[in-house]
């Protein structure tokens, strides 16, 4: 059984760059009864990488479970 984020006290996730600068931070406990989160998208653009923080809450245990949520979050 998978516990939703609101069952995990003080759960969070963050993304940092190579210098330790925080690029995104999500308080997972505040995501409610969801069990997954699409953290970000990373795209190659003219030789550079574009990082976009998303924070899209979804349900599922595996990437296969969350595939449609991931696609809809990234294609927005």
Buried (B, 14 or more C-beta within 10 A) or exposed (E): EEEBBBEEEEBEBEBEEEEEEEEBEBEBBEBEEBBBBBBBBEEEEEEEEEEEEBBBBBEBEEEEBBEEBBEEBBEE
